[in-house]
Amino acid sequence: MQHGKGMRPFLVVHATRSGHTRRIAEHIADRIRTLAHEVQLQDVRTEALPPLTRYSAVILAAGVHLGHHDREMVRFVRARRQELSEVPTLFLSVSLTEAAAEDFHRPDDERLEARRAALNALRDLVLETGWQPQRALPVAGAMDDSASGSFGRMLLRTLLPRDLAEEVTRGVVFTNWIALNGVVDGLVREGVERSKILPPPTETPAFRSAVEGAVLAP
């Protein structure tokens, strides 16, 4: 694929606490660049964004904590849901629950329970925001240093009860990068086709607050 004249850029927005969701967003941005397309990577909590309709497609990645997505992403989606409904979208729900659902060493009933929990988090996002993503995908997260202490030990016992030492398990990444690449590639193809039939974006769009949607000076 080549980045043609007038091609609209792609947008990747992330919200994370532990940092792994940001690493997923960075991986996606790198993947889009390898396909010879422009991409903008934004932290939903700190950055400002122009109208989302100027992008070829929008990818949102948010971590799940105690069954709920990051509140900053929920606010962003609620504020920009009309714009999101007008562009191809992919929502990535990053959690250790999905890691349990994808673990073929676990009993089937435990995997099924984990999958239901991961899907419930996505269902709750729709109820909280009033926005239905064009495609939503649960993504397995990582057990990193932020999962230390009593809460981390609880996760190790209940969510990922493997025969691994705690200090080893906290360094394990469960994300299936190859599968994620395939999903991103599909969205890129759709975004390219969309850009072909749309006029190029304006050169100096009015910027808006990423979360609140307020109009700011260019």
C-alpha angles and dihedrals in degrees: 000000000000130000102244130200110281092017111150118233125244123242128217116188121185139186119190144155104189096039100240094102088056089053089052090051091049090050090052092049090051090049092053091049091053086058087058097251133128116248135184119210117202138178105224092216101054111022137078123227136199120231107307093228089077090071129084090227139340127229118194122194122187134170122234119226123182090347097309134096121242108288092227090061091047090054092047094051092046091051096045102032094117092055091044090055090059098056135052107271140190121191117199116200107198119200146139087235089070088050088059091047090055095046106109090190090069125087114268094244092055092048091049092050091050092049091051090051092050092050091046089059089056091046090052090051090058091048093048097047106027089230126121112201116225087234129006125190130187108222126197112242133202138265101231137160092286088070093068126120128036094323091053092049089051090053091050092052099043108023104033108019096172127144093259130118114254095241090052096045092052089063096052120111113205098183115125099224095182093054090045091053090054092053093047092048090055092052091047091055090051092047092051091053090049092051091053092065098040130077116252115271120264116269097234110028121184107260122227134197109270094226107024100035094225117156114250131187114270 
